[in-house]
Amino acid sequence: APSETLISDPYLVRTDSIGTPLWTRTLETPGTDEAFELVATPDDSVVALARYSPLADDSILDLRLVRFDSAGEPTWDRTYETSPVFWPSLAAMTDGYAMASTFYDAGIPDHNPALVVRVDSEGVERWRRELYGGHWTFAFVVQASDENLLVIGSTGWDHEQRLHAVKLDDSGNVVWDRTYESEDAVQIA
């Protein structure tokens, strides 16, 4: 009998400057992967961020990073256990990578915190930080000019969303945490 379970394996294509494929790869797993972001590195490698479930029913959604060398061969593949995550983002850092996402916290109904995971250049987890302080709708991470992390997203509900920005140092400590309100903002993107 045909399966009713959707199993997705993201398909990656690396091209040259005029769009000619250099290599292609599929992120194959026994469960489900959804690719969200790719980052090119100075050594011509590519790091892919995916949301991963080892089960076909998506009951567990962890973060997954896979690094491919310039020829498209995987050099490492790491999974980071989390609660179900939503819309993860990836930033290349001077000495590794940072991921941010919102996640479901079963202990606090109707409240999604943001999660930041910092890894070294080999994908080994250095630290993780949960950011509360509102219902995070989404969370993006970028490297700040001083090499700290800036997590940007929105908190609140449909017609009361606010821009939320949190700066973290290289150890995951909060440097500052700001919320910016707008009387006429319906949605922040």
C-alpha positions in Angstrom: 0.0 0.0 0.0 1.3 3.5 -0.8 2.5 5.5 2.2 0.6 8.7 3.1 3.7 10.0 4.9 5.6 12.8 3.1 9.3 12.3 3.2 11.3 15.2 1.8 15.0 15.2 0.9 16.2 18.7 -0.1 18.1 18.9 -3.4 21.1 21.2 -3.5 22.7 22.6 -6.6 26.0 24.5 -6.6 26.4 26.6 -9.8 29.1 28.8 -11.2 28.5 32.5 -11.9 26.5 31.8 -15.1 24.3 29.1 -13.6 26.1 26.0 -14.9 25.8 23.2 -12.2 29.1 22.4 -10.5 27.6 19.7 -8.3 24.3 18.5 -7.0 23.5 16.7 -3.7 20.4 15.4 -1.9 20.2 15.5 1.9 19.1 11.9 2.3 17.8 10.8 5.7 15.4 8.1 6.9 13.1 10.8 8.1 12.3 14.3 6.9 14.5 17.2 6.1 13.4 20.7 5.1 16.3 22.9 3.9 16.1 26.5 5.0 19.3 28.3 4.3 22.7 28.0 2.7 25.9 29.9 3.6 29.0 30.0 1.4 32.3 30.0 3.2 35.6 31.7 2.3 37.2 28.3 1.4 34.4 27.7 -1.2 32.5 25.2 1.0 28.8 25.4 1.6 26.9 24.9 4.8 23.3 23.9 4.7 20.8 24.4 7.5 17.8 22.1 7.7 15.0 21.3 10.0 15.2 17.5 10.6 12.9 14.8 11.9 14.3 11.3 12.3 10.6 10.2 12.1 8.5 10.4 9.0 5.6 12.1 11.0 7.5 15.3 11.9 6.8 14.8 15.6 10.4 15.8 16.3 12.0 18.7 14.5 15.6 19.3 15.3 18.2 21.5 13.7 20.7 20.0 11.2 23.9 21.5 9.7 25.7 19.8 6.8 29.0 21.2 5.4 30.0 20.4 1.9 33.5 21.0 0.5 34.1 22.8 -2.8 33.5 19.5 -4.7 30.2 18.9 -3.0 31.4 16.1 -0.7 30.0 16.2 2.9 32.8 17.0 5.4 30.5 16.9 8.4 26.9 16.4 9.3 25.5 17.4 12.7 22.1 17.3 14.3 21.2 19.5 17.3 18.3 18.2 19.5 15.7 20.8 20.2 11.9 21.1 20.7 10.1 21.4 17.4 11.6 24.4 15.7 10.1 26.8 13.2 11.7 28.8 10.4 15.4 28.5 11.4 18.1 30.9 10.2 21.9 30.6 9.8 24.7 33.1 10.0 28.4 32.5 9.2 30.6 33.7 12.0 34.3 34.4 12.1 35.0 31.1 13.8 31.9 29.0 13.1 28.1 29.4 12.7 25.1 30.5 14.6 21.5 29.3 14.2 18.3 30.9 15.5 14.7 29.7 15.4 11.5 29.9 17.4 10.4 26.7 19.1 7.5 25.2 20.8 7.8 25.1 24.6 5.2 22.7 26.0 5.7 24.1 29.5 4.4 27.5 28.5 1.2 27.3 26.5 0.8 29.9 23.6 4.4 31.1 24.0 7.2 30.4 21.6 10.7 31.4 22.8 13.6 32.0 20.4 16.5 29.6 20.4 20.1 30.4 19.5 22.7 27.7 19.0 26.4 28.6 18.5 28.7 26.1 16.9 32.4 26.1 16.0 33.8 25.7 12.4 33.4 21.9 12.7 29.8 22.1 13.8 30.5 21.2 17.5 28.0 23.0 19.8 29.6 25.7 21.9 26.5 26.9 23.6 22.7 27.4 23.3 20.5 30.1 24.6 16.7 30.4 25.0 15.2 33.9 24.7 11.9 34.4 26.4 10.2 37.8 26.8 7.3 37.4 24.4 5.8 35.2 21.8 8.5 35.1 19.1 6.9 34.8 15.7 10.3 34.4 13.9 14.0 34.9 14.8 16.9 35.6 12.5 20.5 35.8 13.5 23.4 37.8 12.0 26.9 38.6 13.0 27.2 42.1 14.4 30.0 44.4 13.4 31.8 43.7 16.7 31.5 39.9 16.1 28.8 39.4 18.6 25.4 38.0 17.6 22.2 40.0 16.8 19.0 38.1 17.0 16.1 39.9 15.3 12.5 38.9 15.2 9.0 39.8 16.1 7.2 39.2 19.3 3.5 39.5 20.1 0.4 38.4 18.4 -1.2 39.2 15.0 -2.1 42.8 15.4 0.3 43.6 18.3 3.6 42.5 16.8 6.8 44.3 17.9 10.3 44.3 16.5 12.5 42.5 19.0 16.3 42.6 18.9 18.7 40.9 21.3 22.5 41.3 21.2 24.4 38.3 22.6 28.2 38.2 23.2 30.4 35.3 22.0 29.5 33.3 25.2 25.8 33.7 24.7 25.3 36.3 27.4 22.7 39.1 26.7 24.4 42.4 26.0 21.1 44.2 25.5 17.5 43.4 24.8 15.2 45.9 23.0 11.6 45.9 21.8 10.5 48.5 19.3 6.8 49.3 19.0 4.9 50.9 16.2 1.3 52.0 16.6 0.4 51.1 13.0 2.5 47.9 12.5 0.3 44.9 11.6 3.1 42.5 10.8 6.9 42.8 10.9 8.9 41.0 8.2 
